[in-house]
């Protein structure tokens, strides 16, 4: 970041004061909470997390320093507030991919189109057209298990199980299939990300370093 874009000292101090105020509000909400899932506590938690993140960013930009703490995100995000025994539910899945070999992706689509009359691949459609052919031929789970064959690279993925009051009538939500899910209706959420793998590797590296230090500090056997 250029010097001209650096946060001012006053901005960093103001962010620090915002963190202090958010800490006080969070403690007050915890001390006066009603039940284990008090919405006031969750709101205060989110405010504290946002204030801490802002301060951390400004501190790093101005002084190239970071805070020694990190406020974790709740495992399931927003607390579940739906029925204890949902009679219906929706499964929402998001999987991200990068197209790392466009030629391979298009070649696979051409093979499908050559053997399937319904799978039409427009010559100038490129990877967009190829994706239409491949996802029309294969189930998403099969593509997820064979993504390298299609010239793809996996990104993050998430699966949500969201409670419903009742099963929707056919066609009711087709106009906006993903815009009507309230995070508080999510019963379970399963996330997959390389970030989690990196966290595990960091822990393993720390354990290895500790073992090495212990071995180095252990007294050796005296020669006979």
C-alpha positions as CSV (number, residue, x, y, z in Angstrom):
1,X,0.0,0.0,0.0
2,X,1.3,3.4,-0.9
3,X,2.0,6.0,1.9
4,X,-0.9,8.2,0.5
5,X,-3.4,5.4,1.1
6,X,-2.2,4.6,4.6
7,X,-4.8,4.9,7.4
8,X,-4.2,7.9,9.7
9,X,-3.2,7.5,13.3
10,X,-6.6,8.8,14.3
11,X,-8.4,6.2,12.2
12,X,-6.4,3.4,13.9
13,X,-7.1,4.8,17.3
14,X,-10.8,5.2,16.5
15,X,-10.9,1.5,15.4
16,X,-9.2,0.5,18.7
17,X,-11.9,2.5,20.7
18,X,-14.6,0.8,18.6
19,X,-13.2,-2.6,19.7
20,X,-13.2,-1.6,23.3
21,X,-16.8,-0.4,23.1
22,X,-17.8,-3.6,21.3
23,X,-16.1,-5.7,24.0
24,X,-18.1,-3.9,26.7
25,X,-21.4,-4.4,24.8
26,X,-20.6,-8.1,24.3
27,X,-19.8,-8.6,28.0
28,X,-23.0,-6.8,29.0
29,X,-25.0,-9.0,26.6
30,X,-23.4,-12.2,28.0
31,X,-24.0,-11.1,31.6
32,X,-27.7,-10.4,30.9
33,X,-28.4,-13.2,28.4
34,X,-31.6,-15.1,28.4
35,X,-31.1,-18.8,27.5
36,X,-28.2,-20.4,25.5
37,X,-29.2,-18.8,22.2
38,X,-30.0,-15.2,23.2
39,X,-30.1,-13.2,19.9
40,X,-28.6,-10.2,21.8
41,X,-25.5,-12.2,22.5
42,X,-25.1,-13.2,18.8
43,X,-25.6,-9.6,17.7
44,X,-23.0,-8.4,20.1
45,X,-20.6,-11.2,19.0
46,X,-21.0,-10.2,15.4
47,X,-20.4,-6.5,16.2
48,X,-17.3,-7.4,18.1
49,X,-16.0,-9.6,15.3
50,X,-16.6,-6.8,12.7
51,X,-14.9,-4.2,14.9
52,X,-11.9,-6.4,15.6
53,X,-11.5,-7.2,11.9
54,X,-11.6,-3.5,11.0
55,X,-9.0,-2.7,13.7
56,X,-6.8,-5.5,12.6
57,X,-6.8,-4.4,9.0
58,X,-6.0,-0.8,9.8
59,X,-3.3,-1.7,12.3
60,X,-1.6,-3.9,9.7
61,X,-2.0,-1.2,6.9
62,X,-0.6,1.5,9.1
63,X,2.1,-0.3,11.2
64,X,2.5,-3.7,9.6
65,X,1.4,-5.3,12.9
66,X,-1.4,-7.7,13.8
67,X,-3.4,-8.4,16.9
68,X,-2.6,-11.5,19.0
69,X,-6.2,-12.8,19.0
70,X,-8.7,-13.9,16.5
71,X,-12.5,-14.0,17.0
72,X,-13.7,-17.3,15.6
73,X,-16.8,-17.6,13.4
74,X,-19.5,-19.8,14.9
75,X,-19.3,-23.3,13.3
76,X,-22.8,-23.1,11.9
77,X,-22.9,-19.4,11.3
78,X,-26.2,-17.9,12.5
79,X,-27.9,-19.9,15.3
80,X,-30.6,-22.3,14.2
81,X,-34.1,-21.0,15.1
82,X,-36.3,-23.4,13.1
83,X,-38.5,-26.2,14.3
84,X,-37.0,-28.9,16.5
85,X,-38.6,-31.6,14.2
86,X,-38.8,-30.2,10.7
87,X,-41.4,-32.0,8.5
88,X,-39.6,-30.9,5.3
89,X,-36.3,-29.6,4.3
90,X,-34.2,-28.3,1.4
91,X,-30.6,-29.3,0.5
92,X,-28.6,-26.4,-1.0
93,X,-25.2,-27.1,-2.5
94,X,-22.5,-24.8,-3.8
95,X,-19.3,-26.0,-5.4
96,X,-16.7,-23.7,-6.9
97,X,-14.4,-24.7,-9.8
98,X,-11.7,-23.1,-11.8
99,X,-11.3,-23.9,-15.5
100,X,-7.6,-24.6,-15.7
101,X,-7.6,-26.6,-19.0
102,X,-10.2,-25.0,-21.3
103,X,-9.2,-27.2,-24.2
104,X,-9.7,-30.4,-22.2
105,X,-13.1,-29.1,-21.0
106,X,-14.3,-28.4,-24.6
107,X,-12.9,-31.7,-25.9
108,X,-14.9,-33.7,-23.3
109,X,-18.0,-31.8,-24.3
110,X,-17.4,-32.5,-28.0
111,X,-17.1,-36.3,-27.2
112,X,-20.5,-36.1,-25.4
113,X,-22.1,-34.2,-28.3
114,X,-20.8,-36.6,-30.8
115,X,-22.8,-39.5,-29.2
116,X,-25.8,-37.6,-27.9
117,X,-28.3,-35.9,-30.3
118,X,-29.7,-33.8,-27.5
119,X,-26.3,-32.5,-26.4
120,X,-25.7,-29.7,-28.9
121,X,-22.4,-27.9,-28.6
122,X,-22.4,-24.5,-30.4
123,X,-19.0,-24.0,-32.1
124,X,-18.4,-20.5,-30.7
125,X,-19.8,-21.1,-27.2
126,X,-16.4,-22.0,-25.8
127,X,-16.2,-23.2,-22.2
128,X,-19.7,-21.8,-21.4
129,X,-21.3,-24.0,-24.0
130,X,-19.1,-27.0,-22.9
131,X,-20.3,-26.6,-19.3
132,X,-23.9,-26.8,-20.5
133,X,-23.2,-30.0,-22.3
134,X,-21.3,-31.7,-19.5
135,X,-23.7,-30.8,-16.7
136,X,-26.5,-31.9,-18.9
137,X,-24.9,-35.3,-19.4
138,X,-23.4,-36.0,-15.9
139,X,-24.7,-35.6,-12.4
140,X,-23.0,-32.9,-10.4
141,X,-21.6,-35.6,-8.0
142,X,-20.0,-37.4,-10.8
143,X,-18.3,-34.2,-12.1
144,X,-17.2,-33.5,-8.5
145,X,-15.5,-36.9,-8.4
146,X,-13.9,-36.6,-11.9
147,X,-13.2,-32.9,-12.1
148,X,-9.6,-33.4,-13.3
149,X,-10.8,-35.3,-16.3
150,X,-12.8,-32.2,-17.4
151,X,-9.9,-29.7,-17.0
152,X,-11.3,-28.3,-13.7
153,X,-9.8,-27.5,-10.3
154,X,-11.8,-27.7,-7.1
155,X,-12.5,-24.7,-5.0
156,X,-14.5,-24.4,-1.8
157,X,-17.8,-26.1,-1.4
158,X,-20.7,-26.0,1.1
159,X,-23.9,-28.0,1.7
160,X,-26.8,-26.6,3.7
161,X,-29.8,-28.5,5.1
162,X,-32.5,-26.0,5.7
163,X,-35.8,-26.7,7.4
164,X,-39.1,-25.9,5.7
165,X,-42.6,-25.5,7.1
166,X,-43.9,-27.5,4.2
167,X,-42.8,-28.7,0.8
168,X,-43.3,-26.0,-1.8
169,X,-45.8,-26.4,-4.6
170,X,-44.2,-27.4,-8.0
171,X,-42.7,-24.3,-9.7
172,X,-43.2,-22.0,-6.7
173,X,-39.5,-21.2,-6.1
174,X,-38.0,-21.8,-9.5
175,X,-37.8,-18.0,-10.3
176,X,-35.5,-17.5,-7.3
177,X,-34.3,-20.9,-6.0
178,X,-31.6,-19.7,-3.6
179,X,-32.9,-16.3,-2.5
180,X,-35.5,-17.5,0.0
181,X,-33.3,-19.4,2.5
182,X,-33.0,-17.8,6.0
183,X,-29.7,-18.6,7.6
184,X,-31.6,-19.3,10.9
185,X,-33.4,-22.2,9.1
186,X,-30.2,-24.0,8.4
187,X,-30.2,-27.2,10.5
188,X,-26.8,-28.4,9.4
189,X,-24.0,-27.0,7.3
190,X,-20.9,-28.8,5.9
191,X,-18.1,-26.8,4.5
192,X,-15.0,-28.0,2.6
193,X,-12.1,-25.6,2.0
194,X,-8.4,-25.8,1.5
195,X,-8.1,-23.3,4.3
196,X,-9.0,-26.0,6.8
197,X,-6.3,-28.2,5.4
198,X,-3.8,-25.4,5.9
199,X,-4.9,-25.0,9.5
200,X,-4.3,-28.7,10.1
201,X,-0.9,-28.5,8.5
202,X,0.0,-25.6,10.7
203,X,-1.0,-27.6,13.8
204,X,1.0,-30.6,12.6
205,X,4.0,-28.4,11.9
206,X,3.8,-26.9,15.4
207,X,3.5,-30.4,17.0
208,X,6.5,-31.6,15.0
209,X,8.6,-28.5,16.0
210,X,7.7,-29.2,19.7
211,X,8.7,-32.8,19.4
212,X,12.0,-31.8,17.8
213,X,12.6,-29.3,20.6
214,X,11.8,-31.9,23.3
215,X,14.2,-34.4,21.7
216,X,16.9,-31.8,21.5
217,X,16.4,-30.9,25.2
218,X,16.3,-34.6,26.4
219,X,19.6,-35.7,28.0
220,X,21.5,-38.3,26.0
221,X,22.6,-41.7,27.4
222,X,26.1,-41.7,29.0
223,X,28.6,-43.9,27.2
224,X,29.2,-47.2,28.9
